[in-house]
Amino acid sequence: MSKGHGVSSNTHTQHQRDDYANQCNPNNSAHAANNDNHANQCNPNNDNYQGDK
């Protein structure tokens, strides 16, 4: 039985496993871009702020 950590090589392709690993990798450009975007959405001084308008 799975412990809920990661993805299984029995049910996922190498590409899917790589994508999953990169979601939480701070050295990955997509991960950094996602964090930057989230920070911008939460910053009322940013043009991309998603607060009440």
PLY file of the C-alpha trace (Angstrom):
ply
format ascii 1.0
element vertex 53
property float x
property float y
property float z
element edge 52
property int vertex1
property int vertex2
end_header
0.00 0.00 0.00
1.20 3.48 -0.85
2.22 5.88 1.89
1.11 8.89 -0.16
4.62 10.05 -1.07
5.53 10.77 -4.69
4.28 8.90 -7.70
4.73 5.27 -8.64
6.90 4.16 -11.55
4.36 1.36 -12.02
1.58 3.80 -12.91
3.40 6.88 -14.24
5.77 7.59 -17.11
9.24 9.03 -16.57
7.98 12.37 -17.92
5.13 12.42 -15.40
7.53 11.58 -12.56
9.90 14.35 -13.67
7.05 16.87 -13.80
5.95 15.87 -10.30
9.49 16.21 -8.94
9.93 19.66 -10.50
6.77 21.02 -8.88
8.58 21.19 -5.55
12.11 21.87 -6.81
13.18 25.44 -5.95
15.91 25.23 -8.61
13.32 24.72 -11.37
12.39 27.79 -13.41
8.69 26.85 -13.57
8.60 26.47 -9.79
10.24 29.88 -9.31
7.88 31.51 -11.81
4.86 30.05 -10.03
6.09 31.37 -6.69
6.75 34.82 -8.17
3.30 34.90 -9.74
1.65 33.92 -6.46
3.61 36.58 -4.58
2.58 39.21 -7.12
-1.09 38.25 -6.81
-0.89 38.70 -3.04
0.95 42.05 -3.20
-1.39 45.08 -3.24
1.44 47.20 -4.69
1.68 44.98 -7.78
-0.34 45.44 -11.01
-1.28 41.75 -10.91
-2.83 42.03 -7.43
-5.97 39.86 -7.21
-7.62 41.50 -4.22
-11.12 42.99 -4.12
-11.57 45.48 -6.93
0 1
1 2
2 3
3 4
4 5
5 6
6 7
7 8
8 9
9 10
10 11
11 12
12 13
13 14
14 15
15 16
16 17
17 18
18 19
19 20
20 21
21 22
22 23
23 24
24 25
25 26
26 27
27 28
28 29
29 30
30 31
31 32
32 33
33 34
34 35
35 36
36 37
37 38
38 39
39 40
40 41
41 42
42 43
43 44
44 45
45 46
46 47
47 48
48 49
49 50
50 51
51 52
